Amino acid sequence: MVSQGEAYRTLLDACGVPITSTAEGLMAAAAFLSRYGQGRGGTVVLSSSGAGGAIMADLAAANGIEMTDFAPETVASLADR
């Protein structure tokens, strides 16, 4: 038997609905999704620090979550900075 919260998380995940654990996370996700829409493919990590991004990428890899590759034009733009 699963809890009601676990049942909702399973349903929402199956439907592709993003889940956040804080009000701040919800507002950030809503702002991001309203501007860029929901992507297709792997997972994207947004972080205000390199260490935070690296930790999230490591956790994703440890849990078998595929990260999205940058588009070639994005890589070129980042290389120019």
Secondary structure, DSSP 8 states (H G I E B T S, - for coil): ---HHHHHHHHHHHTT----SSHHHHHHHHHHHHHH----SSB----SSHHHHHHHHHHHHHTT--B----HHHHHHHHT-
